[in-house]
């Protein structure tokens, strides 16, 4: 997991994309607005899907707010 967060030589490109999508989905599901990525862009997604195939990310589990 740390390799994918660091995006270093040990990273799996497919896992980096899945992590990007998961984080973006989690932020959206929790009512936030994700910041744009500089390299993992929608344009680069098309190329990644050619290399790794399309992938889907499950929705973020809802947590009850405390208080």
mmCIF file of the N, C-alpha and C atoms, coordinates in Angstrom:
data_MODEL
# 
_entry.id   MODEL 
# 
loop_
_atom_site.group_PDB 
_atom_site.id 
_atom_site.type_symbol 
_atom_site.label_atom_id 
_atom_site.label_alt_id 
_atom_site.label_comp_id 
_atom_site.label_asym_id 
_atom_site.label_entity_id 
_atom_site.label_seq_id 
_atom_site.pdbx_PDB_ins_code 
_atom_site.Cartn_x 
_atom_site.Cartn_y 
_atom_site.Cartn_z 
_atom_site.occupancy 
_atom_site.B_iso_or_equiv 
_atom_site.pdbx_formal_charge 
_atom_site.auth_seq_id 
_atom_site.auth_comp_id 
_atom_site.auth_asym_id 
_atom_site.auth_atom_id 
_atom_site.pdbx_PDB_model_num 
ATOM 1   N N  . UNK A 1 1  ? 0.824   -1.192 0.000   1.00 0.00 ? 1  UNK A N  1 
ATOM 2   C CA . UNK A 1 1  ? 0.000   0.000  0.000   1.00 0.00 ? 1  UNK A CA 1 
ATOM 3   C C  . UNK A 1 1  ? 0.865   1.250  0.000   1.00 0.00 ? 1  UNK A C  1 
ATOM 4   N N  . UNK A 1 2  ? 1.928   1.297  0.796   1.00 0.00 ? 2  UNK A N  1 
ATOM 5   C CA . UNK A 1 2  ? 2.768   2.491  0.871   1.00 0.00 ? 2  UNK A CA 1 
ATOM 6   C C  . UNK A 1 2  ? 3.402   2.798  -0.481  1.00 0.00 ? 2  UNK A C  1 
ATOM 7   N N  . UNK A 1 3  ? 3.810   1.764  -1.220  1.00 0.00 ? 3  UNK A N  1 
ATOM 8   C CA . UNK A 1 3  ? 4.381   1.989  -2.550  1.00 0.00 ? 3  UNK A CA 1 
ATOM 9   C C  . UNK A 1 3  ? 3.376   2.691  -3.455  1.00 0.00 ? 3  UNK A C  1 
ATOM 10  N N  . UNK A 1 4  ? 2.117   2.308  -3.352  1.00 0.00 ? 4  UNK A N  1 
ATOM 11  C CA . UNK A 1 4  ? 1.094   2.928  -4.192  1.00 0.00 ? 4  UNK A CA 1 
ATOM 12  C C  . UNK A 1 4  ? 0.828   4.371  -3.766  1.00 0.00 ? 4  UNK A C  1 
ATOM 13  N N  . UNK A 1 5  ? 0.885   4.660  -2.483  1.00 0.00 ? 5  UNK A N  1 
ATOM 14  C CA . UNK A 1 5  ? 0.721   6.037  -2.022  1.00 0.00 ? 5  UNK A CA 1 
ATOM 15  C C  . UNK A 1 5  ? 1.897   6.905  -2.446  1.00 0.00 ? 5  UNK A C  1 
ATOM 16  N N  . UNK A 1 6  ? 3.097   6.334  -2.401  1.00 0.00 ? 6  UNK A N  1 
ATOM 17  C CA . UNK A 1 6  ? 4.306   7.069  -2.770  1.00 0.00 ? 6  UNK A CA 1 
ATOM 18  C C  . UNK A 1 6  ? 4.500   7.150  -4.278  1.00 0.00 ? 6  UNK A C  1 
ATOM 19  N N  . UNK A 1 7  ? 3.841   6.262  -5.014  1.00 0.00 ? 7  UNK A N  1 
ATOM 20  C CA . UNK A 1 7  ? 4.008   6.130  -6.466  1.00 0.00 ? 7  UNK A CA 1 
ATOM 21  C C  . UNK A 1 7  ? 5.500   6.073  -6.796  1.00 0.00 ? 7  UNK A C  1 
ATOM 22  N N  . UNK A 1 8  ? 6.124   4.995  -6.332  1.00 0.00 ? 8  UNK A N  1 
ATOM 23  C CA . UNK A 1 8  ? 7.547   4.795  -6.583  1.00 0.00 ? 8  UNK A CA 1 
ATOM 24  C C  . UNK A 1 8  ? 7.775   3.550  -7.425  1.00 0.00 ? 8  UNK A C  1 
ATOM 25  N N  . UNK A 1 9  ? 9.012   3.135  -7.546  1.00 0.00 ? 9  UNK A N  1 
ATOM 26  C CA . UNK A 1 9  ? 9.364   2.010  -8.416  1.00 0.00 ? 9  UNK A CA 1 
ATOM 27  C C  . UNK A 1 9  ? 8.669   0.710  -8.019  1.00 0.00 ? 9  UNK A C  1 
ATOM 28  N N  . UNK A 1 10 ? 8.275   0.567  -6.756  1.00 0.00 ? 10 UNK A N  1 
ATOM 29  C CA . UNK A 1 10 ? 7.583   -0.638 -6.316  1.00 0.00 ? 10 UNK A CA 1 
ATOM 30  C C  . UNK A 1 10 ? 6.078   -0.601 -6.524  1.00 0.00 ? 10 UNK A C  1 
ATOM 31  N N  . UNK A 1 11 ? 5.584   0.505  -7.046  1.00 0.00 ? 11 UNK A N  1 
ATOM 32  C CA . UNK A 1 11 ? 4.139   0.684  -7.233  1.00 0.00 ? 11 UNK A CA 1 
ATOM 33  C C  . UNK A 1 11 ? 3.619   -0.154 -8.401  1.00 0.00 ? 11 UNK A C  1 
ATOM 34  N N  . UNK A 1 12 ? 2.420   -0.648 -8.228  1.00 0.00 ? 12 UNK A N  1 
ATOM 35  C CA . UNK A 1 12 ? 1.699   -1.283 -9.328  1.00 0.00 ? 12 UNK A CA 1 
ATOM 36  C C  . UNK A 1 12 ? 0.860   -0.193 -9.997  1.00 0.00 ? 12 UNK A C  1 
ATOM 37  N N  . UNK A 1 13 ? 1.106   0.115  -11.282 1.00 0.00 ? 13 UNK A N  1 
ATOM 38  C CA . UNK A 1 13 ? 0.322   1.168  -11.928 1.00 0.00 ? 13 UNK A CA 1 
ATOM 39  C C  . UNK A 1 13 ? -1.184  0.959  -11.816 1.00 0.00 ? 13 UNK A C  1 
ATOM 40  N N  . UNK A 1 14 ? -1.631  -0.268 -11.970 1.00 0.00 ? 14 UNK A N  1 
ATOM 41  C CA . UNK A 1 14 ? -3.067  -0.535 -11.868 1.00 0.00 ? 14 UNK A CA 1 
ATOM 42  C C  . UNK A 1 14 ? -3.566  -0.233 -10.455 1.00 0.00 ? 14 UNK A C  1 
ATOM 43  N N  . UNK A 1 15 ? -2.776  -0.582 -9.443  1.00 0.00 ? 15 UNK A N  1 
ATOM 44  C CA . UNK A 1 15 ? -3.179  -0.314 -8.062  1.00 0.00 ? 15 UNK A CA 1 
ATOM 45  C C  . UNK A 1 15 ? -3.145  1.176  -7.738  1.00 0.00 ? 15 UNK A C  1 
ATOM 46  N N  . UNK A 1 16 ? -2.218  1.908  -8.338  1.00 0.00 ? 16 UNK A N  1 
ATOM 47  C CA . UNK A 1 16 ? -2.174  3.363  -8.140  1.00 0.00 ? 16 UNK A CA 1 
ATOM 48  C C  . UNK A 1 16 ? -3.459  3.992  -8.655  1.00 0.00 ? 16 UNK A C  1 
ATOM 49  N N  . UNK A 1 17 ? -3.909  3.552  -9.832  1.00 0.00 ? 17 UNK A N  1 
ATOM 50  C CA . UNK A 1 17 ? -5.159  4.084  -10.378 1.00 0.00 ? 17 UNK A CA 1 
ATOM 51  C C  . UNK A 1 17 ? -6.343  3.723  -9.501  1.00 0.00 ? 17 UNK A C  1 
ATOM 52  N N  . UNK A 1 18 ? -6.376  2.475  -9.011  1.00 0.00 ? 18 UNK A N  1 
ATOM 53  C CA . UNK A 1 18 ? -7.474  2.074  -8.123  1.00 0.00 ? 18 UNK A CA 1 
ATOM 54  C C  . UNK A 1 18 ? -7.462  2.891  -6.835  1.00 0.00 ? 18 UNK A C  1 
ATOM 55  N N  . UNK A 1 19 ? -6.280  3.131  -6.288  1.00 0.00 ? 19 UNK A N  1 
ATOM 56  C CA . UNK A 1 19 ? -6.180  3.940  -5.077  1.00 0.00 ? 19 UNK A CA 1 
ATOM 57  C C  . UNK A 1 19 ? -6.656  5.364  -5.348  1.00 0.00 ? 19 UNK A C  1 
ATOM 58  N N  . UNK A 1 20 ? -6.263  5.932  -6.481  1.00 0.00 ? 20 UNK A N  1 
ATOM 59  C CA . UNK A 1 20 ? -6.706  7.281  -6.867  1.00 0.00 ? 20 UNK A CA 1 
ATOM 60  C C  . UNK A 1 20 ? -8.226  7.333  -6.918  1.00 0.00 ? 20 UNK A C  1 
ATOM 61  N N  . UNK A 1 21 ? -8.812  6.345  -7.596  1.00 0.00 ? 21 UNK A N  1 
ATOM 62  C CA . UNK A 1 21 ? -10.267 6.311  -7.742  1.00 0.00 ? 21 UNK A CA 1 
ATOM 63  C C  . UNK A 1 21 ? -10.964 6.113  -6.403  1.00 0.00 ? 21 UNK A C  1 
ATOM 64  N N  . UNK A 1 22 ? -10.386 5.257  -5.553  1.00 0.00 ? 22 UNK A N  1 
ATOM 65  C CA . UNK A 1 22 ? -10.971 5.023  -4.237  1.00 0.00 ? 22 UNK A CA 1 
ATOM 66  C C  . UNK A 1 22 ? -10.964 6.307  -3.420  1.00 0.00 ? 22 UNK A C  1 
ATOM 67  N N  . UNK A 1 23 ? -9.824  6.994  -3.385  1.00 0.00 ? 23 UNK A N  1 
ATOM 68  C CA . UNK A 1 23 ? -9.727  8.232  -2.601  1.00 0.00 ? 23 UNK A CA 1 
ATOM 69  C C  . UNK A 1 23 ? -10.692 9.292  -3.126  1.00 0.00 ? 23 UNK A C  1 
ATOM 70  N N  . UNK A 1 24 ? -10.772 9.415  -4.443  1.00 0.00 ? 24 UNK A N  1 
ATOM 71  C CA . UNK A 1 24 ? -11.688 10.389 -5.032  1.00 0.00 ? 24 UNK A CA 1 
ATOM 72  C C  . UNK A 1 24 ? -13.146 10.041 -4.699  1.00 0.00 ? 24 UNK A C  1 
ATOM 73  N N  . UNK A 1 25 ? -13.484 8.767  -4.789  1.00 0.00 ? 25 UNK A N  1 
ATOM 74  C CA . UNK A 1 25 ? -14.849 8.330  -4.475  1.00 0.00 ? 25 UNK A CA 1 
ATOM 75  C C  . UNK A 1 25 ? -15.165 8.527  -3.002  1.00 0.00 ? 25 UNK A C  1 
ATOM 76  N N  . UNK A 1 26 ? -14.201 8.221  -2.132  1.00 0.00 ? 26 UNK A N  1 
ATOM 77  C CA . UNK A 1 26 ? -14.417 8.385  -0.694  1.00 0.00 ? 26 UNK A CA 1 
ATOM 78  C C  . UNK A 1 26 ? -14.670 9.847  -0.348  1.00 0.00 ? 26 UNK A C  1 
ATOM 79  N N  . UNK A 1 27 ? -13.898 10.736 -0.923  1.00 0.00 ? 27 UNK A N  1 
ATOM 80  C CA . UNK A 1 27 ? -14.086 12.170 -0.665  1.00 0.00 ? 27 UNK A CA 1 
ATOM 81  C C  . UNK A 1 27 ? -15.465 12.610 -1.141  1.00 0.00 ? 27 UNK A C  1 
ATOM 82  N N  . UNK A 1 28 ? -15.861 12.180 -2.331  1.00 0.00 ? 28 UNK A N  1 
ATOM 83  C CA . UNK A 1 28 ? -17.165 12.533 -2.889  1.00 0.00 ? 28 UNK A CA 1 
ATOM 84  C C  . UNK A 1 28 ? -18.293 11.957 -2.037  1.00 0.00 ? 28 UNK A C  1 
ATOM 85  N N  . UNK A 1 29 ? -18.168 10.689 -1.656  1.00 0.00 ? 29 UNK A N  1 
ATOM 86  C CA . UNK A 1 29 ? -19.205 10.039 -0.847  1.00 0.00 ? 29 UNK A CA 1 
ATOM 87  C C  . UNK A 1 29 ? -19.394 10.724 0.503   1.00 0.00 ? 29 UNK A C  1 
ATOM 88  N N  . UNK A 1 30 ? -18.336 11.309 1.024   1.00 0.00 ? 30 UNK A N  1 
ATOM 89  C CA . UNK A 1 30 ? -18.411 11.976 2.321   1.00 0.00 ? 30 UNK A CA 1 
ATOM 90  C C  . UNK A 1 30 ? -18.765 13.454 2.195   1.00 0.00 ? 30 UNK A C  1 
ATOM 91  N N  . UNK A 1 31 ? -19.140 13.866 0.979   1.00 0.00 ? 31 UNK A N  1 
ATOM 92  C CA . UNK A 1 31 ? -19.630 15.222 0.771   1.00 0.00 ? 31 UNK A CA 1 
ATOM 93  C C  . UNK A 1 31 ? -18.570 16.242 0.407   1.00 0.00 ? 31 UNK A C  1 
ATOM 94  N N  . UNK A 1 32 ? -17.350 15.801 0.174   1.00 0.00 ? 32 UNK A N  1 
ATOM 95  C CA . UNK A 1 32 ? -16.279 16.722 -0.177  1.00 0.00 ? 32 UNK A CA 1 
ATOM 96  C C  . UNK A 1 32 ? -16.093 16.837 -1.680  1.00 0.00 ? 32 UNK A C  1 
ATOM 97  N N  . UNK A 1 33 ? -15.183 17.691 -2.053  1.00 0.00 ? 33 UNK A N  1 
ATOM 98  C CA . UNK A 1 33 ? -14.820 17.872 -3.452  1.00 0.00 ? 33 UNK A CA 1 
ATOM 99  C C  . UNK A 1 33 ? -13.339 17.556 -3.598  1.00 0.00 ? 33 UNK A C  1 
ATOM 100 N N  . UNK A 1 34 ? -13.000 16.490 -4.317  1.00 0.00 ? 34 UNK A N  1 
ATOM 101 C CA . UNK A 1 34 ? -11.589 16.144 -4.457  1.00 0.00 ? 34 UNK A CA 1 
ATOM 102 C C  . UNK A 1 34 ? -10.840 17.179 -5.300  1.00 0.00 ? 34 UNK A C  1 
ATOM 103 N N  . UNK A 1 35 ? -9.595  17.382 -4.961  1.00 0.00 ? 35 UNK A N  1 
ATOM 104 C CA . UNK A 1 35 ? -8.746  18.260 -5.755  1.00 0.00 ? 35 UNK A CA 1 
ATOM 105 C C  . UNK A 1 35 ? -8.313  17.530 -7.020  1.00 0.00 ? 35 UNK A C  1 
ATOM 106 N N  . UNK A 1 36 ? -8.054  18.260 -8.103  1.00 0.00 ? 36 UNK A N  1 
ATOM 107 C CA . UNK A 1 36 ? -7.625  17.589 -9.335  1.00 0.00 ? 36 UNK A CA 1 
ATOM 108 C C  . UNK A 1 36 ? -6.223  16.990 -9.189  1.00 0.00 ? 36 UNK A C  1 
ATOM 109 N N  . UNK A 1 37 ? -6.002  15.917 -9.901  1.00 0.00 ? 37 UNK A N  1 
ATOM 110 C CA . UNK A 1 37 ? -4.695  15.270 -9.939  1.00 0.00 ? 37 UNK A CA 1 
ATOM 111 C C  . UNK A 1 37 ? -3.896  15.856 -11.097 1.00 0.00 ? 37 UNK A C  1 
ATOM 112 N N  . UNK A 1 38 ? -2.579  15.869 -10.961 1.00 0.00 ? 38 UNK A N  1 
ATOM 113 C CA . UNK A 1 38 ? -1.743  16.441 -12.017 1.00 0.00 ? 38 UNK A CA 1 
ATOM 114 C C  . UNK A 1 38 ? -1.340  15.412 -13.065 1.00 0.00 ? 38 UNK A C  1 
ATOM 115 N N  . UNK A 1 39 ? -1.155  14.162 -12.671 1.00 0.00 ? 39 UNK A N  1 
ATOM 116 C CA . UNK A 1 39 ? -0.735  13.123 -13.620 1.00 0.00 ? 39 UNK A CA 1 
ATOM 117 C C  . UNK A 1 39 ? -1.850  12.102 -13.842 1.00 0.00 ? 39 UNK A C  1 
ATOM 118 N N  . UNK A 1 40 ? -2.551  11.747 -12.785 1.00 0.00 ? 40 UNK A N  1 
ATOM 119 C CA . UNK A 1 40 ? -3.627  10.758 -12.885 1.00 0.00 ? 40 UNK A CA 1 
ATOM 120 C C  . UNK A 1 40 ? -4.901  11.468 -13.342 1.00 0.00 ? 40 UNK A C  1 
ATOM 121 N N  . UNK A 1 41 ? -4.857  11.966 -14.564 1.00 0.00 ? 41 UNK A N  1 
ATOM 122 C CA . UNK A 1 41 ? -5.956  12.752 -15.122 1.00 0.00 ? 41 UNK A CA 1 
ATOM 123 C C  . UNK A 1 41 ? -6.916  11.866 -15.903 1.00 0.00 ? 41 UNK A C  1 
ATOM 124 N N  . UNK A 1 42 ? -8.078  12.410 -16.225 1.00 0.00 ? 42 UNK A N  1 
ATOM 125 C CA . UNK A 1 42 ? -9.037  11.655 -17.027 1.00 0.00 ? 42 UNK A CA 1 
ATOM 126 C C  . UNK A 1 42 ? -8.454  11.308 -18.397 1.00 0.00 ? 42 UNK A C  1 
ATOM 127 N N  . UNK A 1 43 ? -7.653  12.201 -18.951 1.00 0.00 ? 43 UNK A N  1 
ATOM 128 C CA . UNK A 1 43 ? -7.029  11.915 -20.255 1.00 0.00 ? 43 UNK A CA 1 
ATOM 129 C C  . UNK A 1 43 ? -6.075  10.716 -20.147 1.00 0.00 ? 43 UNK A C  1 
ATOM 130 N N  . UNK A 1 44 ? -5.283  10.677 -19.084 1.00 0.00 ? 44 UNK A N  1 
ATOM 131 C CA . UNK A 1 44 ? -4.366  9.550  -18.892 1.00 0.00 ? 44 UNK A CA 1 
ATOM 132 C C  . UNK A 1 44 ? -5.100  8.265  -18.520 1.00 0.00 ? 44 UNK A C  1 
ATOM 133 N N  . UNK A 1 45 ? -6.315  8.391  -17.986 1.00 0.00 ? 45 UNK A N  1 
ATOM 134 C CA . UNK A 1 45 ? -7.110  7.201  -17.657 1.00 0.00 ? 45 UNK A CA 1 
ATOM 135 C C  . UNK A 1 45 ? -7.372  6.367  -18.912 1.00 0.00 ? 45 UNK A C  1 
ATOM 136 N N  . UNK A 1 46 ? -7.640  7.016  -20.016 1.00 0.00 ? 46 UNK A N  1 
ATOM 137 C CA . UNK A 1 46 ? -7.908  6.286  -21.259 1.00 0.00 ? 46 UNK A CA 1 
ATOM 138 C C  . UNK A 1 46 ? -6.735  5.377  -21.606 1.00 0.00 ? 46 UNK A C  1 
ATOM 139 N N  . UNK A 1 47 ? -5.528  5.897  -21.471 1.00 0.00 ? 47 UNK A N  1 
ATOM 140 C CA . UNK A 1 47 ? -4.344  5.085  -21.756 1.00 0.00 ? 47 UNK A CA 1 
ATOM 141 C C  . UNK A 1 47 ? -4.190  3.954  -20.752 1.00 0.00 ? 47 UNK A C  1 
ATOM 142 N N  . UNK A 1 48 ? -4.461  4.239  -19.487 1.00 0.00 ? 48 UNK A N  1 
ATOM 143 C CA . UNK A 1 48 ? -4.325  3.200  -18.465 1.00 0.00 ? 48 UNK A CA 1 
ATOM 144 C C  . UNK A 1 48 ? -5.332  2.075  -18.689 1.00 0.00 ? 48 UNK A C  1 
ATOM 145 N N  . UNK A 1 49 ? -6.533  2.420  -19.161 1.00 0.00 ? 49 UNK A N  1 
ATOM 146 C CA . UNK A 1 49 ? -7.535  1.381  -19.411 1.00 0.00 ? 49 UNK A CA 1 
ATOM 147 C C  . UNK A 1 49 ? -7.124  0.490  -20.578 1.00 0.00 ? 49 UNK A C  1 
ATOM 148 N N  . UNK A 1 50 ? -6.384  1.040  -21.518 1.00 0.00 ? 50 UNK A N  1 
ATOM 149 C CA . UNK A 1 50 ? -5.847  0.209  -22.607 1.00 0.00 ? 50 UNK A CA 1 
ATOM 150 C C  . UNK A 1 50 ? -4.834  -0.781 -22.039 1.00 0.00 ? 50 UNK A C  1 
ATOM 151 N N  . UNK A 1 51 ? -3.984  -0.300 -21.136 1.00 0.00 ? 51 UNK A N  1 
ATOM 152 C CA . UNK A 1 51 ? -2.943  -1.158 -20.560 1.00 0.00 ? 51 UNK A CA 1 
ATOM 153 C C  . UNK A 1 51 ? -3.490  -2.164 -19.571 1.00 0.00 ? 51 UNK A C  1 
ATOM 154 N N  . UNK A 1 52 ? -4.380  -1.727 -18.666 1.00 0.00 ? 52 UNK A N  1 
ATOM 155 C CA . UNK A 1 52 ? -4.784  -2.561 -17.537 1.00 0.00 ? 52 UNK A CA 1 
ATOM 156 C C  . UNK A 1 52 ? -6.240  -2.997 -17.568 1.00 0.00 ? 52 UNK A C  1 
ATOM 157 N N  . UNK A 1 53 ? -7.020  -2.482 -18.501 1.00 0.00 ? 53 UNK A N  1 
ATOM 158 C CA . UNK A 1 53 ? -8.446  -2.775 -18.541 1.00 0.00 ? 53 UNK A CA 1 
ATOM 159 C C  . UNK A 1 53 ? -9.199  -1.857 -17.596 1.00 0.00 ? 53 UNK A C  1 
ATOM 160 N N  . UNK A 1 54 ? -10.488 -1.675 -17.836 1.00 0.00 ? 54 UNK A N  1 
ATOM 161 C CA . UNK A 1 54 ? -11.283 -0.807 -16.952 1.00 0.00 ? 54 UNK A CA 1 
ATOM 162 C C  . UNK A 1 54 ? -11.439 -1.439 -15.572 1.00 0.00 ? 54 UNK A C  1 
ATOM 163 N N  . UNK A 1 55 ? -11.460 -0.623 -14.564 1.00 0.00 ? 55 UNK A N  1 
ATOM 164 C CA . UNK A 1 55 ? -11.623 -1.084 -13.183 1.00 0.00 ? 55 UNK A CA 1 
ATOM 165 C C  . UNK A 1 55 ? -12.697 -0.253 -12.521 1.00 0.00 ? 55 UNK A C  1 
ATOM 166 N N  . UNK A 1 56 ? -13.389 -0.835 -11.561 1.00 0.00 ? 56 UNK A N  1 
ATOM 167 C CA . UNK A 1 56 ? -14.392 -0.070 -10.820 1.00 0.00 ? 56 UNK A CA 1 
ATOM 168 C C  . UNK A 1 56 ? -14.056 -0.113 -9.335  1.00 0.00 ? 56 UNK A C  1 
ATOM 169 N N  . UNK A 1 57 ? -14.434 0.927  -8.647  1.00 0.00 ? 57 UNK A N  1 
ATOM 170 C CA . UNK A 1 57 ? -14.158 1.074  -7.223  1.00 0.00 ? 57 UNK A CA 1 
ATOM 171 C C  . UNK A 1 57 ? -15.479 1.015  -6.475  1.00 0.00 ? 57 UNK A C  1 
ATOM 172 N N  . UNK A 1 58 ? -15.553 0.223  -5.400  1.00 0.00 ? 58 UNK A N  1 
ATOM 173 C CA . UNK A 1 58 ? -16.802 0.182  -4.625  1.00 0.00 ? 58 UNK A CA 1 
ATOM 174 C C  . UNK A 1 58 ? -17.024 1.495  -3.892  1.00 0.00 ? 58 UNK A C  1 
ATOM 175 N N  . UNK A 1 59 ? -18.256 1.775  -3.558  1.00 0.00 ? 59 UNK A N  1 
ATOM 176 C CA . UNK A 1 59 ? -18.588 2.964  -2.787  1.00 0.00 ? 59 UNK A CA 1 
ATOM 177 C C  . UNK A 1 59 ? -17.979 2.897  -1.402  1.00 0.00 ? 59 UNK A C  1 
ATOM 178 N N  . UNK A 1 60 ? -17.755 4.043  -0.828  1.00 0.00 ? 60 UNK A N  1 
ATOM 179 C CA . UNK A 1 60 ? -17.204 4.143  0.513   1.00 0.00 ? 60 UNK A CA 1 
ATOM 180 C C  . UNK A 1 60 ? -18.280 3.788  1.528   1.00 0.00 ? 60 UNK A C  1 
ATOM 181 N N  . UNK A 1 61 ? -17.970 2.924  2.489   1.00 0.00 ? 61 UNK A N  1 
ATOM 182 C CA . UNK A 1 61 ? -18.961 2.619  3.527   1.00 0.00 ? 61 UNK A CA 1 
ATOM 183 C C  . UNK A 1 61 ? -19.306 3.878  4.302   1.00 0.00 ? 61 UNK A C  1 
ATOM 184 N N  . UNK A 1 62 ? -20.576 4.053  4.604   1.00 0.00 ? 62 UNK A N  1 
ATOM 185 C CA . UNK A 1 62 ? -21.039 5.211  5.367   1.00 0.00 ? 62 UNK A CA 1 
ATOM 186 C C  . UNK A 1 62 ? -20.727 5.021  6.846   1.00 0.00 ? 62 UNK A C  1 
ATOM 187 N N  . UNK A 1 63 ? -20.272 6.083  7.457   1.00 0.00 ? 63 UNK A N  1 
ATOM 188 C CA . UNK A 1 63 ? -20.056 6.065  8.896   1.00 0.00 ? 63 UNK A CA 1 
ATOM 189 C C  . UNK A 1 63 ? -21.028 7.046  9.535   1.00 0.00 ? 63 UNK A C  1 
ATOM 190 N N  . UNK A 1 64 ? -21.551 6.649  10.684  1.00 0.00 ? 64 UNK A N  1 
ATOM 191 C CA . UNK A 1 64 ? -22.454 7.554  11.397  1.00 0.00 ? 64 UNK A CA 1 
ATOM 192 C C  . UNK A 1 64 ? -21.635 8.638  12.067  1.00 0.00 ? 64 UNK A C  1 
ATOM 193 N N  . UNK A 1 65 ? -22.160 9.869  12.007  1.00 0.00 ? 65 UNK A N  1 
ATOM 194 C CA . UNK A 1 65 ? -21.485 10.981 12.647  1.00 0.00 ? 65 UNK A CA 1 
ATOM 195 C C  . UNK A 1 65 ? -21.730 10.926 14.147  1.00 0.00 ? 65 UNK A C  1 
ATOM 196 N N  . UNK A 1 66 ? -20.676 11.214 14.909  1.00 0.00 ? 66 UNK A N  1 
ATOM 197 C CA . UNK A 1 66 ? -20.783 11.236 16.367  1.00 0.00 ? 66 UNK A CA 1 
ATOM 198 C C  . UNK A 1 66 ? -21.204 12.615 16.812  1.00 0.00 ? 66 UNK A C  1 
ATOM 199 N N  . UNK A 1 67 ? -21.986 12.666 17.883  1.00 0.00 ? 67 UNK A N  1 
ATOM 200 C CA . UNK A 1 67 ? -22.336 13.961 18.455  1.00 0.00 ? 67 UNK A CA 1 
ATOM 201 C C  . UNK A 1 67 ? -23.699 14.310 18.182  1.00 0.00 ? 67 UNK A C  1 
# 
